[in-house]
Amino acid sequence: MNTPTDFLGRTIRAGDAIVYPWRRGSRMGMNKLSVTQVTDEAVSGYSPSGRLVKVTNLKNVVVISSTPTDTAKV
């Protein structure tokens, strides 16, 4: 499995908060997403309104809040 990364090269993991752009005609904006599932081709999760969203264009995604990684030392 390829590890999906955002626009800045950071790894996208379940539990992260990301933003992604949207466009409807001439209107544009950014949406926030709480990631619940990550695959090679897409990430999916829930928007702040509770809607399930799947984002496939990962080159335009940016991680804004990352889950802490397990850095336990043996």
CORVENRA-V455142 format. One record per residue. N is the residue number from 1. RES is the residue in three letters. PHI is phi in degrees with one decimal (* if undefined). PSI is psi in whole degrees, -180 to 180 (* if undefined). Layout:
N:RES:PHI:PSI ; N:RES:PHI:PSI
This chain:
1:MET:*:127 ; 2:ASN:-70.8:141 ; 3:THR:-86.2:115 ; 4:PRO:-69.6:141 ; 5:THR:-125.4:160 ; 6:ASP:-89.7:-172 ; 7:PHE:-58.1:-33 ; 8:LEU:-93.4:3 ; 9:GLY:88.9:7 ; 10:ARG:-83.3:143 ; 11:THR:-69.7:137 ; 12:ILE:-97.7:126 ; 13:ARG:-128.6:160 ; 14:ALA:-60.6:137 ; 15:GLY:99.9:-15 ; 16:ASP:-74.0:156 ; 17:ALA:-106.5:130 ; 18:ILE:-127.9:163 ; 19:VAL:-123.5:149 ; 20:TYR:-144.6:149 ; 21:PRO:-82.1:154 ; 22:TRP:-133.7:158 ; 23:ARG:-145.8:131 ; 24:ARG:-129.7:97 ; 25:GLY:67.7:-121 ; 26:SER:-94.7:-4 ; 27:ARG:-85.0:138 ; 28:MET:-137.5:156 ; 29:GLY:-171.1:-173 ; 30:MET:-123.8:141 ; 31:ASN:-117.3:148 ; 32:LYS:-99.6:148 ; 33:LEU:-144.1:133 ; 34:SER:-94.2:113 ; 35:VAL:-73.8:130 ; 36:THR:-115.4:-26 ; 37:GLN:-142.2:138 ; 38:VAL:-126.9:130 ; 39:THR:-125.9:179 ; 40:ASP:-61.7:-36 ; 41:GLU:-99.2:-20 ; 42:ALA:-157.0:165 ; 43:VAL:-123.5:148 ; 44:SER:-135.4:157 ; 45:GLY:178.0:-161 ; 46:TYR:-117.2:137 ; 47:SER:-77.1:167 ; 48:PRO:-58.6:-24 ; 49:SER:-83.4:-3 ; 50:GLY:93.1:7 ; 51:ARG:-83.6:136 ; 52:LEU:-76.5:128 ; 53:VAL:-130.5:142 ; 54:LYS:-121.0:124 ; 55:VAL:-111.2:122 ; 56:THR:-104.0:-21 ; 57:ASN:-91.2:82 ; 58:LEU:-73.8:-15 ; 59:LYS:-72.8:-12 ; 60:ASN:-105.8:5 ; 61:VAL:-92.0:144 ; 62:VAL:-130.0:131 ; 63:VAL:-77.1:125 ; 64:ILE:-106.6:-21 ; 65:SER:-147.3:120 ; 66:SER:-106.7:147 ; 67:THR:-74.8:144 ; 68:PRO:-65.8:142 ; 69:THR:-87.0:158 ; 70:ASP:-78.3:108 ; 71:THR:-113.8:32 ; 72:ALA:-65.3:132 ; 73:LYS:-102.6:141 ; 74:VAL:-93.7:*
